[in-house]
Amino acid sequence: MRDLSHLDWPFFEEQHGHLAAELDEWASTHVAHLHGPDVDSACRQLVRELGRGGWLRHAVGGSQGHQDVIDTRAICLIRETLARHNGLADFAFAMQGLGSGAISLQGSQQQKERYLGRVAEGDAIAAFALSEPDAGSDVANLQCAAHVEGDHVILEGEKTWISNGGIADFYVVFCRTGEAPGPRGISAFIVDADTPGFEIAERIEVIAPHPLARLRFQNCRIPLANRIGAAGEGFKVAMRTLDVFRTSVAAAALGFARRALDEALVRTTTRKMFNQTLADFQLTQAKLAQMATTIDSSALLVYRAAWQRDQGRNVTKEAAMAKMVATEGAQQVIDAAVQMFGGLGVRSGEMVEQLYREIRSLRIYEGATEVQQLIIAREMLKEVRG
């Protein structure tokens, strides 16, 4: 079993240590080697496995999805552990949480009863549809529109870079409804995958294979009862959801970095060079020390943010710091591990090569590093200006 000594930090409670240890053991036999050329099938299988194992109930904040039982530290520990074992397993877990998060946080009781139990059991796959061709980090610039006709809503427009696109059973879609300019005129809706007028316009291939798609809505009619929260509250719903899961992106990066360091330690202590091992060189030792320090620095920021959110505090700045430092740091750690493997480090299928492809997107999605810098600076200036 891997080193779990960081769970003695004061950020955690006793149950968190048990959770991490149990998941580490479970993942080594259930998901560590689950891959395959068909990414869609592998992702569906991982969702089922995570549901059967009881892990997805943490992603949706319990079967009833009440906000007060969403344990951010548990979500982060699970993502860190799954990322260390299998990047696609981390993706499957995270997207179940992100895709259903708006329902957990602000859905009606009927919506929670209809969707959250199925998500927690792994019987329904969720998706979070926010980004558009011209609105990624600039969420207030959404163009996908919805208008009310009686007791129905008609959706028109496109979404892109949507995780689980093409395999999800339902999508939480954010549309411009026009109650006010900018972010105050956005609402959130649940769209079932079999709804007429909804289609997968394009499947998107990326360097670390995950189910991604561009969505299209043309005269897509859904019940008004599928709106999450009140009209015009969609931006608030999206930001509340992202506040939970942005810190967990940092935790996933932490898991990738820990695995890279593990791989580097094995490699450098067994690779013979010039009558000694690679680990005997001072240059290698310096790099290993830097990698370990980067990981611990990231972990402190990740679990500070997770702990603060679980205490009911606003963590906009802290979550941004954690994501920025953990994702950028993981990229450096993994790059160093690839270098230590030499030619093997870029051979397709090697663990460090997989990690190298996995980490790159984490520096972009749910707010690129540059956006996190803007958020951190904005929050500091807000404190100074009152």
C-alpha positions as CSV (number, residue, x, y, z in Angstrom):
1,M,0.0,0.0,0.0
2,R,1.2,3.5,-0.8
3,D,2.3,6.0,1.8
4,L,-0.8,7.6,3.4
5,S,1.1,9.5,6.2
6,H,-0.3,12.8,4.9
7,L,-3.7,11.7,6.2
8,D,-2.3,12.5,9.7
9,W,-2.5,16.2,8.8
10,P,-5.1,18.2,10.8
11,F,-7.2,18.7,7.7
12,F,-8.6,15.2,8.0
13,E,-10.9,13.3,10.3
14,E,-10.6,9.6,11.1
15,Q,-13.1,8.5,8.4
16,H,-11.0,10.1,5.7
17,G,-8.1,7.9,6.5
18,H,-10.3,4.8,6.4
19,L,-11.8,6.0,3.1
20,A,-8.4,6.5,1.4
21,A,-7.0,3.2,2.6
22,E,-10.1,1.2,1.6
23,L,-10.3,2.9,-1.9
24,D,-6.6,2.3,-2.5
25,E,-7.0,-1.4,-1.9
26,W,-10.2,-1.6,-3.9
27,A,-8.8,0.3,-6.9
28,S,-5.8,-1.9,-7.2
29,T,-8.0,-4.9,-8.1
30,H,-11.1,-3.2,-9.7
31,V,-9.9,-0.4,-11.9
32,A,-6.1,-0.2,-12.0
33,H,-5.8,-2.3,-15.2
34,L,-9.2,-1.4,-16.8
35,H,-8.4,0.3,-20.1
36,G,-9.1,-0.9,-23.7
37,P,-9.3,0.6,-27.2
38,D,-13.0,1.4,-26.8
39,V,-12.9,4.4,-24.5
40,D,-16.7,4.7,-24.3
41,S,-17.1,1.1,-23.2
42,A,-14.3,1.4,-20.7
43,C,-15.8,4.5,-19.2
44,R,-19.3,2.9,-18.9
45,Q,-17.7,-0.1,-17.2
46,L,-15.8,2.1,-14.8
47,V,-19.0,4.0,-13.9
48,R,-20.7,0.7,-13.1
49,E,-17.7,-0.5,-11.1
50,L,-17.6,2.7,-9.1
51,G,-21.3,2.6,-8.5
52,R,-21.2,-1.0,-7.3
53,G,-18.3,-0.2,-5.0
54,G,-20.3,2.5,-3.4
55,W,-17.8,5.3,-4.3
56,L,-20.2,7.4,-6.5
57,R,-22.4,8.2,-3.5
58,H,-19.6,10.6,-2.5
59,A,-19.6,12.3,-5.9
60,V,-23.3,13.2,-5.6
61,G,-23.2,14.1,-1.9
62,G,-25.2,11.1,-0.8
63,S,-28.3,9.5,-2.3
64,Q,-30.4,12.5,-1.5
65,G,-27.8,15.0,-2.8
66,H,-28.1,17.5,0.1
67,Q,-25.4,20.1,0.1
68,D,-24.5,19.6,3.7
69,V,-23.3,16.0,3.1
70,I,-21.0,16.9,0.2
71,D,-17.6,16.1,1.7
72,T,-15.1,18.0,-0.4
73,R,-12.2,16.3,1.3
74,A,-13.6,12.9,0.5
75,I,-14.1,13.9,-3.1
76,C,-10.5,15.1,-3.3
77,L,-9.1,12.0,-1.7
78,I,-11.1,9.7,-4.0
79,R,-9.9,11.7,-7.1
80,E,-6.3,11.7,-5.9
81,T,-6.4,7.9,-5.3
82,L,-8.2,7.0,-8.5
83,A,-5.9,9.2,-10.6
84,R,-2.9,7.4,-9.2
85,H,-4.4,4.1,-10.3
86,N,-6.2,4.9,-13.6
87,G,-6.8,8.3,-15.2
88,L,-10.0,7.2,-16.8
89,A,-11.4,6.0,-13.5
90,D,-10.7,9.4,-12.0
91,F,-12.5,11.0,-15.1
92,A,-15.5,8.7,-14.7
93,F,-15.9,9.5,-11.0
94,A,-15.4,13.3,-11.4
95,M,-17.9,13.6,-14.3
96,Q,-20.6,11.8,-12.3
97,G,-20.1,14.4,-9.6
98,L,-19.7,17.4,-11.9
99,G,-22.6,16.3,-14.1
100,S,-25.0,15.9,-11.3
101,G,-23.6,18.6,-9.0
102,A,-26.1,21.2,-9.9
103,I,-28.9,18.9,-9.1
104,S,-27.3,17.9,-5.7
105,L,-26.8,21.6,-4.8
106,Q,-29.9,23.2,-6.1
107,G,-32.2,20.7,-7.7
108,S,-35.8,20.1,-6.7
109,Q,-36.7,17.1,-4.6
110,Q,-38.3,15.5,-7.6
111,Q,-35.1,16.1,-9.7
112,K,-33.0,14.6,-7.0
113,E,-35.2,11.5,-6.7
114,R,-35.2,11.0,-10.4
115,Y,-31.5,11.4,-11.1
116,L,-29.2,11.2,-8.1
117,G,-29.9,7.7,-7.0
118,R,-29.2,6.4,-10.5
119,V,-26.0,8.4,-10.7
120,A,-24.8,7.1,-7.4
121,E,-25.5,3.5,-8.4
122,G,-23.7,3.9,-11.7
123,D,-26.9,3.3,-13.6
124,A,-27.0,6.7,-15.3
125,I,-24.1,8.7,-16.7
126,A,-24.2,12.5,-16.1
127,A,-22.7,15.4,-18.1
128,F,-22.1,19.1,-17.4
129,A,-22.7,21.2,-20.5
130,L,-21.3,24.7,-20.0
131,S,-18.6,25.5,-22.6
132,E,-19.4,26.8,-26.1
133,P,-17.3,27.5,-29.2
134,D,-17.0,31.2,-28.1
135,A,-17.5,30.8,-24.4
136,G,-15.0,28.8,-22.4
137,S,-13.6,30.7,-19.5
138,D,-15.9,33.6,-20.3
139,V,-19.0,31.9,-19.1
140,A,-21.0,35.2,-19.2
141,N,-20.7,35.1,-23.0
142,L,-22.9,32.0,-23.5
143,Q,-25.0,32.1,-26.7
144,C,-27.0,28.8,-26.4
145,A,-30.5,30.1,-25.8
146,A,-33.7,28.9,-24.2
147,H,-37.2,30.4,-24.2
148,V,-40.3,29.4,-22.4
149,E,-43.4,28.3,-24.2
150,G,-46.2,27.5,-21.8
151,D,-45.0,24.7,-19.5
152,H,-42.1,23.8,-21.8
153,V,-38.7,25.3,-22.7
154,I,-37.2,25.4,-26.2
155,L,-33.4,25.1,-26.4
156,E,-31.4,26.4,-29.4
157,G,-27.6,26.4,-29.9
158,E,-24.4,24.4,-29.3
159,K,-22.1,23.3,-26.6
160,T,-18.6,21.9,-27.0
161,W,-15.8,20.2,-25.1
162,I,-18.5,18.4,-23.1
163,S,-17.1,15.5,-21.1
164,N,-19.2,12.3,-21.3
165,G,-20.7,13.7,-24.5
166,G,-22.0,10.8,-26.5
167,I,-22.4,8.4,-23.6
168,A,-24.3,10.4,-21.0
169,D,-27.9,9.6,-20.1
170,F,-28.6,13.2,-19.2
171,Y,-26.9,16.6,-19.5
172,V,-27.1,19.7,-17.2
173,V,-27.2,22.5,-19.8
174,F,-26.6,26.2,-19.2
175,C,-28.5,28.5,-21.5
176,R,-29.1,32.2,-21.9
177,T,-32.7,33.0,-20.9
178,G,-32.5,36.8,-20.8
179,E,-33.7,37.8,-17.4
180,A,-30.8,40.3,-17.2
181,P,-27.6,41.1,-19.1
182,G,-24.5,38.9,-18.6
183,P,-24.3,36.2,-16.0
184,R,-27.7,37.1,-14.4
185,G,-29.5,36.0,-17.5
186,I,-28.5,32.3,-17.6
187,S,-30.5,29.3,-16.4
188,A,-29.7,25.6,-16.0
189,F,-31.8,22.8,-17.4
190,I,-31.7,19.0,-17.4
191,V,-31.8,17.5,-20.9
192,D,-32.2,13.7,-21.2
193,A,-30.1,12.2,-24.0
194,D,-33.1,10.8,-25.9
195,T,-34.9,14.2,-26.1
196,P,-36.0,15.1,-29.7
197,G,-34.0,18.1,-31.1
198,F,-30.9,17.1,-29.2
199,E,-28.0,15.5,-31.0
200,I,-24.3,14.8,-30.8
201,A,-22.9,17.0,-33.5
202,E,-19.2,15.8,-33.2
203,R,-17.1,13.5,-31.2
204,I,-13.8,15.1,-30.2
205,E,-10.5,13.1,-30.0
206,V,-7.9,14.3,-27.5
207,I,-4.4,13.2,-26.5
208,A,-5.6,11.4,-23.4
209,P,-8.7,9.5,-24.7
210,H,-11.9,10.5,-22.9
211,P,-15.5,10.7,-24.1
212,L,-15.9,14.3,-25.4
213,A,-18.4,15.8,-27.8
214,R,-19.9,18.9,-29.4
215,L,-23.7,19.1,-28.7
216,R,-26.4,20.6,-30.8
217,F,-29.9,21.7,-29.8
218,Q,-32.4,22.5,-32.5
219,N,-36.0,23.1,-31.4
220,C,-35.2,20.9,-28.4
221,R,-38.3,20.9,-26.2
222,I,-38.1,20.0,-22.5
223,P,-40.5,20.4,-19.6
224,L,-40.1,23.6,-17.6
225,A,-39.9,21.4,-14.6
226,N,-36.4,20.4,-15.8
227,R,-35.1,23.8,-14.9
228,I,-32.7,23.7,-11.9
229,G,-33.4,26.5,-9.5
230,A,-35.1,29.7,-10.5
231,A,-34.8,31.5,-13.8
232,G,-31.6,33.5,-14.2
233,E,-29.8,31.5,-11.4
234,G,-27.8,29.3,-13.8
235,F,-24.6,31.1,-13.5
236,K,-24.8,30.9,-9.7
237,V,-25.5,27.2,-9.9
238,A,-22.6,26.6,-12.3
239,M,-20.2,28.5,-10.0
240,R,-21.3,26.7,-6.9
241,T,-20.8,23.4,-8.7
242,L,-17.4,24.4,-9.9
243,D,-16.3,25.6,-6.5
244,V,-16.8,22.0,-5.3
245,F,-15.0,20.3,-8.1
246,R,-12.2,22.8,-9.0
247,T,-10.3,21.8,-5.9
248,S,-10.8,18.1,-6.9
249,V,-9.1,18.8,-10.2
250,A,-6.1,19.8,-8.2
251,A,-6.4,16.6,-6.2
252,A,-6.4,14.5,-9.5
253,A,-3.2,16.3,-10.6
254,L,-1.8,15.4,-7.2
255,G,-2.6,11.8,-7.8
256,F,-0.9,11.8,-11.2
257,A,2.2,13.5,-9.7
258,R,2.4,10.9,-6.9
259,R,2.3,8.1,-9.4
260,A,5.0,9.7,-11.5
261,L,7.2,10.0,-8.4
262,D,6.6,6.3,-7.5
263,E,7.5,5.3,-11.1
264,A,10.6,7.5,-11.0
265,L,11.8,6.1,-7.7
266,V,11.6,2.5,-9.0
267,R,13.3,3.5,-12.3
268,T,16.2,5.4,-10.7
269,T,17.0,2.7,-8.1
270,T,17.0,-0.1,-10.6
271,R,18.5,1.5,-13.8
272,K,22.3,0.8,-14.0
273,M,24.5,3.5,-15.4
274,F,28.3,3.7,-15.2
275,N,28.6,1.0,-12.5
276,Q,26.0,2.6,-10.3
277,T,22.3,3.3,-10.3
278,L,20.7,6.4,-11.7
279,A,19.6,7.3,-8.2
280,D,23.3,7.4,-7.1
281,F,23.9,10.6,-9.2
282,Q,23.5,13.8,-7.2
283,L,21.6,15.4,-10.2
284,T,19.0,12.7,-9.9
285,Q,18.7,13.1,-6.1
286,A,18.2,16.8,-6.5
287,K,15.5,16.3,-9.0
288,L,13.7,13.7,-6.8
289,A,13.9,16.1,-3.9
290,Q,12.3,18.8,-6.0
291,M,9.6,16.5,-7.2
292,A,8.7,15.4,-3.6
293,T,8.7,19.0,-2.3
294,T,6.4,20.1,-5.2
295,I,4.0,17.3,-4.4
296,D,3.8,18.1,-0.7
297,S,3.4,21.9,-1.4
298,S,0.5,21.0,-3.8
299,A,-1.1,18.7,-1.3
300,L,-1.1,21.3,1.5
301,L,-2.9,23.8,-0.8
302,V,-5.4,21.2,-2.1
303,Y,-6.4,20.0,1.4
304,R,-6.4,23.4,2.9
305,A,-9.0,24.5,0.3
306,A,-11.0,21.3,0.7
307,W,-11.0,21.6,4.5
308,Q,-12.0,25.3,4.4
309,R,-15.0,24.5,2.1
310,D,-16.1,21.7,4.4
311,Q,-16.1,24.4,7.2
312,G,-18.6,26.4,5.1
313,R,-16.1,29.1,4.1
314,N,-15.8,30.7,0.7
315,V,-12.8,29.1,-1.1
316,T,-12.8,30.9,-4.5
317,K,-9.2,32.1,-4.0
318,E,-7.9,29.0,-2.2
319,A,-9.4,26.6,-4.8
320,A,-7.8,28.7,-7.6
321,M,-4.4,28.6,-5.8
322,A,-4.7,24.8,-5.3
323,K,-5.6,24.2,-9.0
324,M,-2.9,26.4,-10.3
325,V,-0.1,25.1,-8.2
326,A,-1.1,21.4,-8.3
327,T,-1.6,21.2,-12.0
328,E,1.5,23.2,-13.0
329,G,3.5,21.3,-10.4
330,A,2.3,17.9,-11.6
331,Q,3.3,18.8,-15.1
332,Q,6.8,19.5,-13.9
333,V,6.9,16.3,-11.8
334,I,5.7,14.1,-14.6
335,D,8.0,15.7,-17.1
336,A,11.0,15.0,-14.8
337,A,9.8,11.4,-14.5
338,V,9.7,11.0,-18.3
339,Q,13.2,12.4,-18.5
340,M,14.4,9.8,-16.0
341,F,13.0,7.0,-18.1
342,G,14.9,8.2,-21.2
343,G,13.6,6.7,-24.4
344,L,11.2,4.5,-22.5
345,G,9.5,7.6,-21.2
346,V,8.0,8.4,-24.6
347,R,7.1,4.9,-25.6
348,S,3.4,4.5,-26.1
349,G,1.8,2.6,-23.2
350,E,4.4,3.3,-20.6
351,M,2.9,4.6,-17.4
352,V,4.8,7.9,-17.4
353,E,3.9,8.5,-21.0
354,Q,0.2,8.0,-20.1
355,L,0.6,10.4,-17.2
356,Y,2.3,13.0,-19.5
357,R,-0.8,12.9,-21.8
358,E,-3.3,12.9,-18.9
359,I,-1.9,15.9,-17.0
360,R,-1.9,18.4,-19.9
361,S,-5.6,19.0,-20.1
362,L,-5.9,19.6,-16.3
363,R,-4.0,22.9,-16.8
364,I,-6.8,24.0,-19.1
365,Y,-10.2,22.7,-18.1
366,E,-12.3,24.1,-15.3
367,G,-10.4,27.3,-15.7
368,A,-6.9,27.5,-17.3
369,T,-3.9,28.5,-15.2
370,E,-4.1,32.0,-16.5
371,V,-7.7,32.3,-15.4
372,Q,-6.8,31.0,-11.9
373,Q,-4.2,33.8,-11.7
374,L,-6.9,36.4,-12.5
375,I,-9.2,34.9,-9.9
376,I,-6.6,35.0,-7.2
377,A,-5.6,38.6,-8.0
378,R,-9.3,39.7,-8.2
379,E,-10.1,38.1,-4.8
380,M,-7.0,39.8,-3.2
381,L,-7.9,43.2,-4.6
382,K,-11.5,42.7,-3.5
383,E,-10.3,42.2,0.1
384,V,-8.1,45.3,-0.1
385,R,-10.8,47.5,-1.6
386,G,-13.5,46.2,0.7
